[in-house]
Amino acid sequence: MLLAGTTDGVYRISDKETFESEHVLETDRAMRVRTFDSVGGAFAATKSGLYHSLDGTDWIELGVPRAEVYSVAVSPSGNRLYAGTHPAHMYVSTSFAPESDDRACEWEELTGFQELPSRSEWHTPRHRNEAHVRSLGVHPETPERLIAGVEVGGVHVSEDRGETWDERRIAFDARHSNDVHHVLLLGSDRYVASTGSGLYRTTDAGHSWTRIDDAVDHSYFREAFTADGRLYAAAARNPPPTWGGELGPDAALFESSDDGDSFETVSSPGGPNEFVLAWTTDDESVYAGTRGGYVLRRAEGEWTEVGQLPVSIRSLTRL
């Protein structure tokens, strides 16, 4: 099955062929829906809390100290559950037990995150002049390392499970390069950051960055994805305040077979009005979720429409 995080919670798509869907969790906007190899079930990070479900139908709220949870990650051992919030704070629980009836968590704030030198600069008028932790990740080869992407605030890395932090900001002359929407972990040191001003790659855990979208005439990226050696990305031509015209976001879909050294623009249902915001795979096909609620599937090199939900899709995962 697929789980879709949307503007009004989580939908469960139990049959991808007939597109049987059910609204299984009603919340404020679901920012991330994720699964992890080290724990069972799925997590939904929403603007009204962090939730967990073993079956994708019944959900339990996990009591993060701040209600607006934008990101979630689990350590490779499964014994540390991380939550990133709005405003931009970081929390960890070492008491989460996915099989327990209430899944009660005790949370501790990782206060070192507030001590980063640029912390006072993290804000944007569009989000109450505050920032949020939009992306969290831990690679299994470096289980002590936690990677955070902040909108607006840049990429930051902890080498000691969130106790202390280093800035790995994207030092490019682009207005929104530290408006970080997502950090894709391609390896222990190789990441791709999707930002409000371009797509950036690092091969040294963020100590240096290379811009990889130079040949693309769209600059507002939300999330990149990889499967079977192919890198996928979508972008709008400009940020959301410009999306009110006839073409909407004027979006495009891109694929790369060489790790982002070059990109091919590919056609997809909906054209420039349908901006892909979310990705997942079931090991047979790659799926994409769009701003208009469409689920697309890539098969035999072509993108087709699978079905549509009544609201915008912000995140996708397989359970």
N, C-alpha and C positions, 0 to 999 in steps of 0.2 A: 504494500500500500504506500501511498504518498501522503505526507502531511504538508499542508500549505499554511504558512503564517500570513495573515491578511490584515486589512485595516480594522476588522472587527473580530479578531481572534483566530482560531485554528479550525481548518476544514480537513476532514479525513476523506481521501479519495481511495476507496476500497477496491475499485476495479478500474484500471487505466484504459481498458478497451471500451467499456460502456460508460465510463466516467460517472460512476455512482459516487456521489459526494454527500457528506453530512457535516453540519456545523457542530463540532464537538466541544469547543471551548469558546465561550463568549467573553471577550476581554476588550480593553483598549488595544490600540494597534500592536500587533505581534511583530517585533523587530527581527527576531531570530528563532527559527525552529531547527533544533540540531539533535543528532544522535552521535554516540561515541562508542568505540569498540570496548572500552573498559567498563562500561556500566550498561545495564539493560534499559530499554525504553527510550523516550524522547523528552526533550526539554523545550519549553516555549518561554522565551524572554519577551515580556510584553510591557507596555507602559502602565499596566496595573498589576505587575508582579511576575515572579518566576514560577513556572509550573512544571510538573513532571508527570508523565503517563507511561505505564508499562505496555498498554495495548493500543494507544492512540485514541481511545474513547473516553476513559475516565481519568481526570486530571486532579492533582493535588497541588495547592499553592505552598511554596517553600519558605515564605517569611523573610525574604531579604529585607534588611533594615530600611532601604529606600524603595519606594513603590515602583519607580520607573526603571525597569531593568532592560537594558539594550543589548546585552551580550552575555554569553555563558560559555564556559569551557570546563573540561574534566581532565585531570592528570592521567597519564597513561596507566598508572597503577590503580586508578579509580578511587583513590582515598582523599582527593582534594577536589572540591567543587568550587569554581570561581564564578563570580557575577560582577559585571560592569554596569554602572548605572548612569542616570541623569539626575542631578549634576554628576560630573565625572568623578566617581569614587569607585574603589575596588574592594570586594569582599571575598572571603574564603570560608568554606565550611569543611571540616574534617569529620563531621558526624553524619553525613548523608548516607542513608541505608536504603537503596532503591527498592528492596523487597519488603520493607516494613510497612505496616498499615498506615501510619500517619506521615512517614518520611520526614519527621521533625528534624530541623537543622538548627544548629547553633552557629552564628555567623560572627566573624572577626573582621574588622576593617584592616586592610593593608595600608597603613598610614604613610608608608614610604612613598606611595604613589603621589601624595599631595606635596612632597618635598622636591619634585622635579623643578629645575630652574625656570622653565617656561610656564609653570602652572598658572600664574596670574594672567597669562595671555590667552588661555583657553576659553573662548566665548564666541558667540555669533548672535547678531540681532534676531535671526530667524528662530532661535531656540531660547528665548527669554534671557538673552545675553549670557547664556551658560553653555557648557559643552557636555558631551557624553562619551562613554566608552562604547564605541560602535562595533568593535571587533576584538575578539580574544582568541588566542590559539596557543597550543602546546604541541610540539612535534615529538613523537615517541623516541626519537634518537637523542633528544635533549630534554629529558623530563623535568629538569630543574628550571628550564627557561620558559618564561611566560611572555607572550608578545601581545601588546595592546595597540589598537588603533583608535585615535580620538578624533571626533568631529566637534569642534575644530581644535586641533592641538598636536597632531602629528603621530608618529610611531614611537613607542617606548618599549624597552626590553628589560626584563628582570632575569638575572641569572641564578637567583636564589628563591624561586617559588613565590615571588611577589614581595619579598621583604624590602629590598632596595632596588632602585631603578636607574637606568641610563637612557638618555635621550638619543633616539636614532631618527631624528626628523629629516625630512626630505628637503635638502638645501638646494632648491631650484628657483630660478626667477620666474615663478608662475604663481599667480595670485592665490590660488586655492590648493597648492600642492600639499599643505598640511591639513586640509579638509579631508580627513581619511575616513572612508566609508567601509572599507574591508581590507583585510590583509590575508591573502591566500598563501598557505605554507606549502611550497613545492618540495621542500626538503628541510633538513635541520638548519641550514643557513640561507636557503634560497626562498625568497618571498616575492609576491607581486602585490603592490598596494594600489587599490582603486581610489582615486581622489577626485575632488571637484575640478582639478586642473591637470588631468592626465593619468596615465598608467605607468607605474614605476617598478623596476626590478632591482633586487639586491642579491648578491651571491655571498655576502659576508655578514649576514644577520643584521643588516641595516646600517652598518658603519659607512657604506657608500651606496648610492642609488644611481640607476641609469633610467632615463625616460625611454619608453619603448613604443609610444604611440605617435612618434613624429610624423609618420606617413599617413596618419588618420586625421580627417578634418572634423572629428567630434572629440570633445575634451572632458565631458562630465561623465565619469565612470562610477558605477555603484558596486559591482562585484564581478570578479573574474573566477573562472572555474577550470579544472583540468580533469580529463578522463582519457585513458588509452593514448597518452602521449600527445593529446591535442589540447591547446589552451583556448578557452572561450571567453569572450568579453562583449559587453554591449555598452553603448555610450549615447548620451544625448549631445546635441551640438553645443548647448549652453545650459547653465543651471536652471532650476525650477521656475524662478520668476519669469522666464521667457516662454513658458510652455502653453501660453494661452492662445496662440495663433492657430491657423488652419491645420498645420502639421503637428500640433501638440509639442511633444519633446523633440521632434525631428530626430528620431533615434536611428541607430544602425547596429547591426550584429556583425561581430568579427570572429574569425577563427585563425589559429596559428598552429602550424605543424613543426615549428622550429623554436619552441620555448619563448615565443614573443619577439624573435629577431625580425619577423615580418608578419603582417596580418593580411588576410583576405576578407573583403566585405562580402557577406553572403545574404541572400534574400530569405525572408521569413514571413509568415502570415501576419497581416496587420500593418506591415511596412513601417514608415517613420512615426506613425501614431502609437505603436506598441513598443514601449521601452521594456526590455528584459531586465528584471530586478533580482531574479533568483534562479538557482540552478541545483540540480541533483542528478543522480544516475541510479539505475537498478542493475547495473553490470551488463545490460543488454542495450539500453538506449540512454541518451542524455535527454533530460527534461528541463524546460525553462518556464518560468512564470513571469507574467507581464503586468504592467501597470493597469491594464484594462481587465485583468482577471483571467486571461487565457493561459492554458497550459499547452506548451508546444513540445513536440518530440522530434528528435533527430534520428532518422533511420535511413540507411543507405545513402548518406551524404545529403539528405534533404530534410528540411524542417516542415512539419505538418502540425495542424491544430488538433489537439486531443479533446478539448472541451473548455468550458468557461465557468468560472465561479462568479458570483454576483458582485464581488468586491476586488480591489487591487491586491495582488499577491506580492508580498514583501520577502518571503523566504520559503524554501522548499527543502524537504528531506525525505529519505526513504526509511520506513520502519519495517 
